[in-house]
Amino acid sequence: MSRKSRLVEDIRLFRKKKPILAVVFIILGLSGLILPILPGWLLLIFGIILLFPSFEDRLKDKFEKVRRDFRS
């Protein structure tokens, strides 16, 4: 199997598993809000970004605005 076809196959496999992985991150994030051991907010954000990739762009824009306001 060539390197390119293996990469394409890996990407297809990731796309199939992505929703399951996102739900796992969200469940771990929710439990992390209750348990002090897990980083709840971070896991929630990862899960939401995996489910809704457009959320990442909005989050980046918001952080950029906060950073600009903080520097000025």
C-alpha positions, 0 to 999 in steps of 0.5 A, spaced: 500 500 500 502 506 498 503 512 503 498 516 500 493 511 500 494 509 507 494 516 509 487 517 505 485 510 509 487 513 516 483 520 514 477 516 512 477 512 519 478 518 523 472 521 520 468 515 522 470 515 529 470 522 530 463 523 533 464 517 538 471 521 540 467 527 541 462 524 545 467 521 549 470 528 550 464 531 552 462 526 557 469 526 560 468 534 560 462 534 564 464 529 569 471 533 569 466 539 572 464 535 578 471 531 579 477 536 580 482 531 577 479 532 570 480 538 566 473 539 565 472 545 560 478 543 556 475 536 554 468 540 553 472 544 548 475 539 545 469 535 544 465 541 541 470 542 536 470 535 534 463 535 533 462 542 530 469 545 526 466 552 525 466 553 533 473 553 532 473 559 528 469 563 532 473 561 539 479 563 535 476 570 533 473 571 540 480 569 543 484 574 538 479 580 540 480 578 548 488 578 547 487 585 543 483 588 548 488 586 553 494 589 550 491 595 549 
